[in-house]
Amino acid sequence: MITSYQSYTFYTRDMNETLRRAAADPIVTREAQYYRDTIGSITSVDEFLADDRVYAYAMKAYGLEEMAYAKAFIRKVLESDLTDTGSFANLLTDVKYKNLAAAYDFGSTVTSEIVQTTSQIDDLVDTYERSIQNNDAILRQETAYFTAVSKTFTEVDDLFRNTAARDFVFGTFNIDPKTFDYETIRNVITSDIADPDSYVNAVLAPKVAEWNGLIADLTADLADPTKTPAQIEKIDYLITQYNKSIDTIANYYELAASFNFNADGSLDAGVEAMNDAQRKLVTDRYVFSQPRLTTTGALLNKQYYEETISGITSLDELLNDGRLSQFMMTAYGVPLTTSRADVKWALQQDTSDPNSEIYTKSNAIVAMAKAFNFESDGSITPGKDIQDATQLYTTTANYISTYDDADEEKDAAAIAKYKLYVGLTSDLNDFLSLQPAAVTIREFALKAFNISPDEVSTFKLKQIFTSDPYDPNSYVGKLKDERFVELAKSFNFTADGSIGAPRYAQSENEITRITKAYYTAYTRLDPSDSGKAAAETEASYYRTQLQSLETVDQLLADPRLTNVLLVAEGLKPKDVSSETLRAVLISDLDDPESFANQQPDISYQKLAGSFNFDADGVIQSNATNSIQNDRGLVETQRLYLTQEVEVQAGEDSLGARLALYFERMAPTITSTYEILADEALAQFFRTTFSISDETAASDIDVQKEMFERYFEIDDLLDPEKIESMVQRFLALHDVESGVQDPVLSIFNNSTSISFETVATLTQLRSAR
């Protein structure tokens, strides 16, 4: 008669070969193929339970054949939200139920369809804030480039041929590079403003005179009481347009003064296209033409203030210089809307007198008054400078610290509005509409990626948002502009413009499974409060980062992420190189020759199936809607084969079957209650430690205490201790092999664990 040990050794000598033999069985092959072919088309728990072959396959795989009759019970397991510690599956002591629930996604924890997740919103807001910070660096680069290249111009068309330099100049003087008239702008740049016959003086100046005359006539018409509201509106419109035209001509005059080209576009010998003073005027004006003041602009203002303030001889002269007075008021937080008269009054007060009326005003007004040395008549205090060294330093330091406070307040308000409105978006048409809320969030998003609303039509935006940003051959991919790609990634619009679910490198269910497995593995070794806190921190970090992860290389570059991932899958991080992990994660599990499929440890196949990376390591373009991903499919089919092997082993020796079952389950056991809830495991331990079968009728807490006299749960993580337990069990089981073993009923198809028994164990666990 073959012994349990011999049977066990036969199956475990080469487990991969054993599994291959089991997989080659025609019945096993047929059922595996049916399951693989069918599971992808099942979309609901009802369909899953209704397909007897798929359902039976899954129940056998997860060791729950005896519960197959209790479909209502299994439905509650499958619909459990594993992120909820109070959900049905989580309350069951037997870990097999949680494993079953984790293998499928019936919508309990799948990410909802949402225009933007919290992570996407936060990322977009971060991008918005970074774009503001980056604008100053871009501004410095553009200014440095223009400064250098302008020194190389030898004729006027050199400027037009250099698009970057041309657009720099056009941006400075408010000229649209898309609609400008070449002849007009060329004539302006080659004009000498001191020559009455030049283009600006001979052609443009008369137009200004004409427009000013028309404005005067129209202004007089406004005083006519007989004008109707419609006529007044038309007059106001015309005045506005004439004023805009005059402003344009004023810009043209300044443009003409900025260059030294002759009327034919040439330069006189020894004359540069721009001298240093002209170049500084243009570059400074470009800096100040930006939508908001950057650090570069603030430093230019500081330089101007420091160079100019000492030459001011009176209060009126200070106030007459708008740049100086604005600098001063900004430095001390005085609202720019404060009247000139109030500012002048404050600076004339005697701040050395504690009873002065100045102290009835705001702290900002008082601080500004103390920063200057004016007399009551507006003259500078005799024997003093307008500002001493300390006053000057305080003023400039305050300015650099506060110059962008108003913009930052506007940013905070814009961010708050964006977060408030974006969740109200119903679909892409709503997002692209002219509703005020839609305009607010759309322009905020465009600004975050430095996209001007003038760059993109509604049609173009629709094409961008409905194409796949991860596909280089899609519409947005072919634009070859990373700004638009990142914009499309920031939202979850589908190809038809509806709102879809965000695309993650891992699904929400997989992220939940990994983080829970990591927490369990970590806290088993360190159950202290600090250990639990550390595990929770890493699990939370993993969840947060996975929501924005796009490539396998980003994953591999973060050792915290790979550590969580590998520990969760039962692998030792030090034993898995980045190269190996990368090869695994980009493997195609449908290809039997792929790297992951060539590894003997199924953990590698589970890793590959857990992610949604393509062969290049990028999130795949086509996400699956199956209730089971590749990881779940691989695990289910391996478990089915394992169960089949254990059944075959049981035909030779019940002891071998119990040993194989224990060896498979041991690493997943986290409490003695799980052992007691599984009669096969309980029998293994009773035999191993010679505990009487009669104790099975004892109080469950008494049984727990008795079991824990002989081993600790952490022993089940030690391969040597597991091997020792298996050897002891097989020896003792063979000693008793001459006696009819009552444990046979455990695996007898005619016997099943009743619903009431499982429910009782659930109640006991809940009570504890």
VOLO-799479 format. One record per residue: x, y negated, z negated of N, C-alpha, C in turn. Coordinates in steps of 0.05 Angstrom, whole numbers, plus 5000, padded with zeros to 4 digits. Layout:
REM residues N
XYZXYZXYZ...
//
This chain:
REM residues 768
501750245000500050005000501849755000501349565018502849325020502449144996504549034985504248864961503548584969502548434949501948154954504448004963506648064950509147924957509947974986509748234994510448295022508648155042506148155036504248015054504847715054505247605032505847315030508447255046510447415043512947375057512647395087510947585096510447625124509347365137507647235123506346995134508046745131509746735111511246485105514046485115515046715125517846735135518246525157516446505175516546295196513646195200512945995184510145905184509345785211511145655225510345545251509645775271511245995270510646215287507946345278507546355252504946465242502646305253502946035252500745865262500345895292502545935307502345975335500846235342501446445326499946695330497046655325496346505304493546455298492246295320493646095330492545925351492046075377493546295381493346445406490946635406489646675383487246845382485146725400483946885418481946775437479646635424478646735402476346595388477246335377479646335364480646085352481145885374482345975397482845795419480345675430478245835433475745745444474445535425474445585399473145405381474745145379477445165380479044925379478644745403478344875427477944725451475144595451473144735441470544625440470544375421471844405399471844185380473243945392475543985404477043765417475443635439474043795455472543685477470043535468468943615445466443505437466643275417468543275399468643085377468742795387470042755410470242485420467642365429465642535435463042425445461042395423461742485399459842455376460142185364457942045360457941765351456541715325455341925314453841885289453942135272453442095246453442325228451242525235449042425245446842605254447742795276449142685296450142845318452243045307453842965288455943135277454643375263452643315246451343535231449643715249448643605272446943755289448443955307451043905312452644075328453844295310452544525311453344745292456244825295457244835320460044925324462044725313461544465319463344255309463244245279460844255268460444235239461744475225461344715236462544955224465644945225466644845247469544815250470744635229469444405225470344205206470144315177467944445171467644545144469644765137470344935157472345135153475145005149475644805166478244665165478844555138476744445126477144305100476444485076476244755082475844945060473144915047471044835062468444795050466244965064467145195075465145365088462845435069463445485044461445565025459345345020460045095028458144875025456744795051457144945072456144875098453044855098451745015081448845015080447744755069449344605053448344365039448944115055447544095078448043875096447343605084445343585068444643335055446943245037448143435023450343385006452743285022453343425044455643355061455243085074452743025081452142765093453042535074452442575048453142375028456142345026457542575029460442565029461542405053460542475077461442355101460842055102458741975090457941685090459141535067460841655052462141525029464141315038464241095024466240885028468540945010470741035021473041115004474440874991473740635000474840394986473340334960471140464957469440424933469840664914471140604891471740824872469140954861466940824864464440934854462841084875463941104900462541234921462341534916460541664930459841954924462342124926463842114948466142284952468242234931468641984923470641924903469942024875467442064870466542164844466742464842467042604865467242894864470142974856470343164839472943244828474543384849473243544866474643704886475743524908478343514911479643334930478843394959477943644964477243714992475043535003473243444986471143264996472242995005474042894989475242634997476842675023478242905026479642955051477842965075475543095071473543105092472542835100471942665080470942395085473042225100475542265092477742115104478342195133477442435141478042535168476242415189474042275181472142175200471441885193470441755213469541475209466741445219464941455199462141415206461141135199462940945199462140665197462040555169462840715149462640615121464840405116467240445127469340245122470540135148469240195170470240085195469939785196471739645209471639355209469239265225467739075215465438965228466238795252464338765270464838585292464838295281467038155287467337885275469037715293468337465296469737295315472637265306473137245281475837235269475837355242477837515236478037615209479337405192479337445165480637255147483637225155484837455161487637455169488137295194486337325214486637165239486236875234484336805217483936525210486336405197487436555177489836455163492236425182492436615201494636605220494336365238491936315247491436085265492035825250491135805225491635565210494635525205496035745200498935725197500235635224499235735246500235655272499735355276497335265268496634975270498634805255499234895230501034735213503934755224504734985234507435005246507634845271505534825287505734675312506234375306505034285284505434005276508333965268509434155253512234135244514134165268513434345287515134385310515034155330512933995329512733775348515033585345515933545321518233355317520733465330521233725327523533845339523433825370521033875381520633855410521133565419520133385402520433095409523333025410524933115391527833055391529133175416528333425422529533555446528933395471526433315474525533175498527032905500527232765477528632505477531532535484532832745472535632785478536132855507534233015518534533085547534232835564532232675559531732445576534132245573535132215549537432035545539732125562540232385563542532485578542032465608539732555617539232575646538832305659537832105644537331845655539931705663542131795651544731685658545831785685544531985696545432105721543932005745541731845741540131755763541731555781541631595807542931415826540931275844538531385845536431255860533731325847531631175853529131195839527831475843528331605866527031865870528332085853530732035842531832225823529932265799528632045791526732065769524332225777523232185801520932335810521432625815523932685823524632965828524933125802525732995781526133125755523433105740521933325742519233325730519233265700521133375686521233335657521733045650523632925664524232645659521932465668520732525691518432375701516132385681515432625671513232645652513932505625516432495618517232355594516532055597517231945620516731665626513731615628512331795642509431765646508031775619508931955601507731975575508131725559510431605562511131355548509231135556508631115582507130885592504230965600503331185589500531265592499731295621501331435637500731495665500131795667497931855680497132135683498832265706500432465699502132585720500632745741498032805735496432955754495132775775494632525768493132355786494632105795497132075788498531825794498931795824499131545832499631475860502631425863503931585878506931565881507731295890506531185911507330925922507030705902504830705887504330495867506530505845506930745834508830765812511630715821512330805845515030745856515430445859513330315870513630025873513929875846512529985826512729865799515529895788516630145789519230195778521430045792521029985818523129835833522629535833520829445817520229155815522129015796522728765802524328595784522328395773521728415747519628245735520427955736523027895741523827615742523527505771522927675790522627595818519627555824518827305830515927255836514927405860516727505877515827645901515827945898516628045874516628335869513728435868513428705870510828825871509028755847510228765823508528715799507628425798509228245808508527965807506827875831507427985854505927905878503328055882503228305873500828465878499128505852500428565830498928635806498128395790499828195787499227965771496627825780496227795807493727665815491227825807491528085806489228255798488628205768490628165753490228115724488827845721489627645736488327385735485427415743484927565764482227605774480427745753481627955740480028105720479527935695481427765688480927595665478727395671478627305696476527125704473727265702473727515712471227665711470327715683472227775665471627825637470427575625471627345631470527095621467727045630467127105655464427065666462527255652463427505649461627705637461127645608463127535594462827465566460727245563460827055582458926835582456126945587455927155604453227275610452127405585453827495568452827625544451327425526451927175528450626975512447826905522447227005546444626945558442427105544440626975530438527115514436627275531436527215557434527355574435527625584438127695577439227955586437828185571437128385586435828625574438028795562437228985543439229165531440729325552439429405573440729555594442829385608442129135613444028955626446428895608445928865582448128815563449929055562448729295562450329535561452129555586451129475609452729485634454929285632454329045622456428835619458628925601457929045578459929145559461629355572460429525588461929735602463929615621463029415637464929285656467229145642466629005620468728875605470829075595469729305585471529515576473329615598472229665622473829765644475829565653475129305654477029095663479329075643478629095617480729085597482629325599481529565605483229795609485129755633484129635654485829585678488029385671487329185655489328985647491529125630490629295612492529445595494429615613493229735634494929895652497029725665496229485674498129305687500329225667499429185642501429115621503429335617502529585618504329815617506129815641505129745665506729745689508929535687508329305675510429105671512629205653511829335632513929445614515529675627514129825644515530035659517529915678516729705692518529575711520929455697520529355673522729235657524629445646523829695647525429905635527530025654527429955680529330055699530629835715532829905728534429705743534629765773532629905784532729985812532129735829533329725853532629525872530029595886529029415902526429465915526429705933528829765944529030005962529630255947529730245920530130475904533030535897534830365907537730405902538630265877541130295870542330155848544729995857545129765847547529605853550029745842552229695854554729825845555229745816555929945800556629895772554229865754551829875765549329845749548030125745547430175720546030425713543030395717541730625720538730615723537530485698538730525675537730415650540230345633540130115620542330065601541430175573543230165554542630285528540130155515539829895517537529765505534929855518534929875544532529965558531830255551534030415550533630695543532430735515533430575496532430585469529530495468528830285483526030195483524130415493525030555514523330765526523130995507525331085496525231325479523731265453524131025442522630955418519630945424519030825447516130805454515031085458516531265470515531535473514931665447516731635427516331745401513731635388513331385392510931265379508331295396508631415420506331465437504931725430506231885412505132145404502532115388500832325388498332295374498632245344500932325332501332275304504332205300504832065279507531985272509132225262511332285274513032515265515332405248516932585238519232505221521132325237521432385263523232225280522131935281519531905285518331635285518631495258518231645237518531535210521331435206523331585214526131505211526731255228525531235252525931005268524730755254522430795242521230575227522930495204524130685190525830635167528330475177529430565199531730425210531030135217528830095230527929825237527529655213526329765192525829615167528429535154530229725152532829665139534429455154534229465181535729285197534529005198531828985193530428735197529728585172529228735150528028605126529928395114532528435116534328235104534227965119533327975144533227725159530627565156528727675142526227545137526627315117525527085123525926845106523526755092521226865098518726775084516626995085514626965068512527165066510927175092510426935104508926935129510427075151513027045152514627185172514427485169514427575144514127855138511427965148509327815141506627895149506127875179507627705192507227665221508527905237510228055223511428295236509728535228508028615246506228835240507629095232509929145245511329395239512429385210513529155202514529135175512329145154510129005159508028995139506629265137506329405159505129675158506929865142509529845147511530005133511229955102511229705095511029625067508529735054506229705067503729795055503530095053504530235074504630525074506330625051508630495047510530585026509230584998507430394993506230374967503330464965502430584987499730694986497530484987498130254997496030045000494530095026491930125025490430185049491029975071491330075096492029905118489629725126487329785115485029615120484929375101486829355082486929125064487428875080486028655074486328415090489028285086489828135106492427985104492327795081490027665077489827475055490327605028489227845024489527984998492428074994493728165016496528245014498328005007497727785021499327535017498927434988496527444978495927354950497527524931497527794935498827974916501827924915503127874938506027834939506827564928504927384924505527114913505227114883504327334871503927344842506427394826506427294801508727324783508327584768509627794776509328054763510728064736512427864730513827864704512027774682509727654689507727564669505727784665505727904640503828124635500928034636500427774635497627674636496827594664498627634683498027554711495627704721494127574738491727694750492327944767494827964776495628184793495128454779495228454752494928694737492028784734490228634746487428714747486928874773488928884790488629024816489729304813489629444835490429734836493429754830494130004821497030054816498630024841497430094864498930074890499529784896497629604892498029324897500229214878500129294853502129204833504929294841505129554848507729664856508829514880507129464900508129314924509029034916507528894899508328624891511028624877511528834860514028844846516428904864515928994888518029074906519228844922518128604919519028374933519528134914521127944924521827714907520827454920518227414920517027174931516026994909516126734916515026534898512026494905510726334889507826294894507226154920509226014932508825884958509626054981510526294975511226474997514126465004515726304991518626294996519926514980522426564987524026764972525126644947525026784925526026674899528926594902529526344895532326254897534226434882536426474895538526644883538126944886535927014899535327294903534927354933535327614940534627704967531627774967530527794991527627864993527128134978529128314979529128564963531928624954532228694929534928774921535329064929537629174923538329444933536429654922535629624896533729824884531029804897530029554901527429514913527329624942529529574956529629674984529729984984531330104967531430394966528730514959527430404939524830504930522830484952522830264967520930224988521330425011523830455020524230645042523830935033524631005008524231274999521231334996519731144986516831184984515631225012516531065031515431095059515931375070518331465068518931735079517331945065516731895040515132095024512232085031511231855039508231825042507331765070509131725089508231635116506131805129506132075122504232255136502032345117501732215094499632295075496832275088496332065103493632035115493232255136495232325151495032545171494532815157495932845135495633105120492833125109491732905100488932915091487032985114487632875137485932935160486233235168488733335166489233615171487633795153487733725127486233885107483233885113482233655121479433635128478833795153480633785173480233935198480234235193482134325175482334615168479834705154478834535136476434605121474034635140473734445159471534455178471834705196474334765204474635005221473735255206474635285182473835525166470835535162469635305159466735295155465135365180466135275203464535305227465135555243467635665242468335875260466636125256465936185231464336425226461436405237460636165245457936135256457736185285460036235298460136295327458636555333456836545352455236785358456336935382457536795401458736935424460536725438461736805460463636635474462236385486459836425496458336195507457835985485457336075461456935895439459535755432461735905432464435795427465135575447464335615472465135435494463035215498460935205482458835005486459734725477457934535482458534255474457334175447456434375432455434325405457734215389457234015371459433895356461134095340459934295328461434495313463234655331462234725355463734875374466134715384465634465390467834285399470034265377469134245353471034225330472834465328471734705328473434945325475034995350473934935373475334985398477834805400477434555395479734365397481834415376480934505352482834585331484534815341483235015352484735255361486635185384485835015402487534925424489934775413489434595394491534435383493634615369492634825356494435005342496635115361495835165386497735275405498835065425498534815417499534585433498334595462495834645463494434645489492534405489492934235508491133995511488534085523486333975513483734045525483633985555485333795564485433725593486733945609488234125596489634335610487834555619485634595605484034835610481034755613479934855635477034815639475535025623472934985621471335185608471435455622471535445649471835695665474435835658476635685656479135815651479235935623478035795604477935895576476336155575474136165591472536405591474136635602475636595623477336805634479436895614480536705599482636775580481536945557479236865547478137005523476837275530476237315555474937575563476937765575479537685576481537875586483137985563484638195569486138345548488838215544489338095521491937955517494238155514493638415510495738615507496438745534495038675555495438785582496838575599499338615607500738415623499438365651497738555659496438525685493638395684492838325659490238195656490537895665488237765666488237475674490137315656489837335630491437175612494337265614494837525618497637615620499037505645497537475666498737375691499137075691498036935671498636645669501536595661502736795649505536775641506036535622504036495605504236275585503436385558505436415540505036545515502936405498502636145502500635995487497836115491497136175516494536275522494136565512496336715513496236995504495636995474497136825459496736815430493936705423493036515439490236415435488236635437488436795458486637015463486737225440489137275430489437465408488137375382487837115380486837005355483837045351482537125372479637165371478937445380476537525374475637805380473337815400473637655421471537665442472037905460469938035469470138265487470038175516470138375534470238305563467638175572465438225558462838105566462237855550464137765533463737515518462437545491461737795485460537835458462837855438462037865412464037885391464538185385467038265384467738535379469338565353470238805348471838855324474738785330476238695311479038635315480638885321482738855337484439085344486839085326487039295311489339325293491139555302493639545293495439765298494340025284492939985262491540205249488740115243486840295244484140235237483840175208481640045200481139995172481140255156479940465167479840715153482640835148484340815168487040915165488640755145488340495146489640325126488740395098486140435095485140515069486240785060486340975079487441245072490341225064491941075079494741055073495240915046493840695041494340555016493440714992491240854994490341024972492341254967493241374989495141594986497741494974498641264981501041144970500741094940498440974933497940904905497941164888496641364899496541624884499341744880500841744902503541864901505341704882505241444883506941274867506241304837503641284831502841284803503041564790503241774806503642034795506442044782508341914794511041914783511441694763509841484764510041264745507141174738505941304719503141244712502841004693505040864687504940634669503440404682502640214665501239984676502939824696505539804690507239664709507539824735507540094733507640254757505140224774502840214761500340184775500239904788501239704774501239434786503139424810505439554808507339554830506239694854504839914849503640074871501439904884499839764868497739604879498739374896501039254887502239044901503139134929504539364930505439464955503239544974501139664962498839754978497439504990497139294973495939054983497638925005500238925001502038815021501738965048501539225046501239395070498739315085496539305070493939235082494038965096495138765082495238495093496938485119499338605118501138595141500138755164498838985159497839145182495639005197494338805185492238665200493338475221495838415219497038235239499338365255499838615249502038765263501238825292503038775310502438815339504239025352506639065342508539245355509839435334510839655344512139845327514739735316516039555331518539435321518039255298515739115297515138955274514739125249513539355253513239545231515939645221517639725239520239835232522039635219521639375225523339165214522639105185520439215175519639155148519839405131521939445115522239685100520039735079518739515070516539555051514239705065513739645090511539775104512240065110514640115119515340395126515540565100516340445078516440595053513640685045511740495046508940565039507940785058508440755083507440945103508541225098511141245095512441505092511741645066511741495045510941605019508041705019506341555032503541635034503241895049504941945069504742195084506442415073507542375049509042585036511842625046512942415059515642425070517542255053520042315052521942165037523141945056522841695050523841475067526741505074528441605056531241625061531941845082529942025086530442245105529442185133528141955137526941895163528241635173529841655194531141415205529141245221529840995226528140825242527840925271530041045281529841155308527841385310528041555290526141785289523241685286522841495268520141405263519041265288520741115302519840975327518941185348520641385351520041595371517441735364516941775338514441905329512041725336512241475328509941295330509141225359510941255378510141205406509641465421509541685407509041945420506141965429505842105451503142165462502442445452500542465434499742725423498342905443497542795465496342965486498543105502501043025498503243145513504643345494504443605499505743795480508743765479509943625498512843585498513643325485511843175475512542915463514142965438515542755429517342785406515842875381513642755375512142825351511243115352510343205375509343475378511543685376514043605379516243785377517243815349516243655330517143665302515543885288516944045272515544265257513744165235514243935224512643825202510343665214507943755207505543625218505243335209506643255188506542985179507342785201509142865219509942695240507742655261506342865266504042845285501842675273501442705247499442535233500242245235502742185232503741915234503141795262503841955282503341865309500441815314498741995304495841965309494541755292495941655272494841455254494941175266496741135286497140875298496040855326495840605336494740555362496840425380499240545380501440435396501540585423502340435444502740565470505740645472506540735495509240835499511340615495510540365498512340135495512340035466510740155449510640075421508839835416507039775435505139555432502339665428500639515414497939605409496639675436495339905437494239995462491939825471491639795498489639635509486839745505486540005506483840125504483540265477482040135459481540255433479340455435479540665420477440875420475240815401472840905408470540875390469741135377471541335379470941595369470741585338469141775327468941795298471441915286473242025302475642145292478042065309480041945297482441865312484242105316486542055329488342285335489442405309489942235289490942345264488942545252486442465251484342635240484042895256484342865282484043105300486343295295488843195294491143365289490843505262490143355242489943465215487743675213485443615225483243805225483944065238485244055262485844295276488144455262490044315249492044455234490844595210489044445196487744565173486144815180484844795204483245025213485045265217487345225230489245445234490245545208490845365189491845455163489745625149487245535150485145695138484945975151485245975178485146235192487446415183489846305180492046465170491546575142490446405125489846485098487646705097485746685115483646895117484947155126486747145146488047385155489747505133491147335118492747435096491047565075488647455071486847575051485847845058485847905084485048175093487048385084489648305082491748485073491948475042491848225032492248195003490947944993489147974974487847734963489947564949492047694937494047544923495647364942496147464966497647304986495947064994493347104997491546885005491446674984491246754959491146564937493746404935496046544939498646414938498946214960498146284984498246105007496545855002494145904992492245694986493345504965494445614944495645444923497945274934499645404949502045264960501245034977499045064992498044845010496844624993495344684973493844494958495444354936497544484926499044384903499844084905501043994928501943714929499643514927497243594933494943414933493543394906494143574888492743584862493843364844492043204833492842984816491743014787490043204782489043244755488243534750488143614725487343884718484443934725482843714724480043744731479643844760481443754778481243844805481744144807483544244791484044534790481544684780480444584759478044724747475644704765475544504782473344474801473544664825475944774829476444954851477045234840475145424841475345684828477745834838478445804864480745944875483345854861483645584858485945484844485945564815483645544802483345614774484245904769483446084787484146364785487146404788488346254807491246264810492646204784491845984771493245904746492646104724490146204722489546394701491346644704491646744729493346974733496246914727497146684737499946604734500746584705499046474688499746434660498246624641497146844653495847054637493646944618492046764630489846654615487346824621485946904600483647074604481546954622480347124639478147034656475746944640475547034616473246964599473246664592475646534594475746254587474246084607473646194631472246044651469445954642468446094621465846014611466045814589468445734581468845544560468145264569468045084549467644794555469944704573469344534592471344454612473744314599473244154578475444024565477244224550476044434540477644644526479344784547478244844570479844964592482144784600481544524603483544334611485944344591485244334565487344334545488944584546487644814551488945074552490945084576490044994599491644994623494144824619493744594607495944404604498044484583497544704569499644814552501844944568501245024592503145184608504545024630503444804638504744644660503744354659505244184673504443904676503743864705501943674710501143624738503543544755505443394744507743314760509443554769509143784756510544024764509844094793507444014801506444094828507743934850509443734842510943584862513743694865514443884848517144004849517144264864518344284888518344524904519344774889521344734872522444964857520445074837519044894824517044984804514645114818513945004842511745134857512645414865515045444875516045704883516045894860516845794837516945964813514146054805512145874807509445954801508346164820509046124846508146314866509246594861511846604855513146854850511946994825511446834804510246944780507447054785505946894801503146974807503147244823504847254844504847494861505647744844507547704827508447934810506148034792504947844778502747914759500348024774499747904798497448004813497948294822500348354830500948624839500848824816501548734792501348904769498448984765496648804770493848854765492448954790493849004812492649074838491149334838491649504818490149754817487349714807486749484796484049424785482549254805479949324808478249164826478248874816479248704833479648424825477048264828475848154806473448004809473747754826476247664831476647414846475747454876475547704884474647754912472147594919470447554899467947414905468447124913470847024906471346744913471246704943472346894958472446864987470447035002468547134987466547314999464447135013463947195038462047035054459247035042458647245026455947275016455547104991457746984981457546834956458346544962457046354950457646074954457445924928459045704926458845534903456245374906454645384886452045254889452244944887450244814898450044524896450044434867448644594850448344514822451044514809452844714815455444724803457144484810457044404836458544174845457443924831454843904830453643674817454343654788454443884774455243884746458043784742459843874759462643784758462843484763461243384782461143104788460342944764458243034750457242904727459242894704460743124701462743134681464942934686465742924712467842734719466942444714464442384722463442114719463342044690462542244673462242184644464942114632467042244643469642194632470741934641
//
